[in-house]
Amino acid sequence: MFLHQHPYQPFINQDTTKLIVGTLPPPRFSTGELLEKDVDFCYGSYYNSLWLFIDKIHNLGLRYDNSQDAINERKAFLIKHKIGVCDIVESAERDKIDASDLGMKNIKLRNIIKYLKEYSNIETLLFTGGNSKNGPEYFFRKHIKDYNLKLEVLSNEVPRIHQFVLNERNIKTVSLTSGSGAANISISRLPLYKQLKAKNPKFNTFDFRVMQYREFL
């Protein structure tokens, strides 16, 4: 049994307005066995393309390596744009050492509501995945039941948007399509993706995510 402990503390500042919420980075980030193009920071896996999307949207020219400079570039972007990162899973156990959300057991969640109360400027949560089992929205729905809170639907179109009220604050949640390769199949089935692909055969799942993320990041 492998204890998969989250390697990073939440990255949040007092002026943070948007909070990226995922689950856990791949186990190699907890064991320190990073690949050559991995960055030792939140969403640093080169195969989880979140920073590739952000890089494309903002034309940042980011580094993709194990250097401190690569970490600093990402921190500077987040600070400038008042974006924080607080994954919802603190730890989980795994029979198989991989990055599958479905492979997590005996899961301990972080108290996202506590962070929202502490950082009162946060107005949007950006889930890096939807409500499928063991995804960030799925866990958040379980978490807020302890506070008698529930999500109200604002839009059922992908990316699905909800809101909830916390201490008279309206907080919006956006369930972005996951940056992992496993989400490519679900993207390819979306009517909008099929329409765009029909118009431009070169349009791909990376382009689709960039188009989606651009509005929120």
Secondary structure by P-SEA (a helix, b strand, c coil): cccccccccccccccccbbbbbcccccccccccccccccccccccccccaaaaaaaaccccccccccaaaaaaaaaaaaaabbbbbbcccccccccccccccccccccccaaaaaaaacccccbbbbccccccccaaaaaaaaaccccbbbbbccccccbbbbbbccccbbbbbbcccccccaaaaaaacaaaaaaaaacccccaaaaaaaaacccc
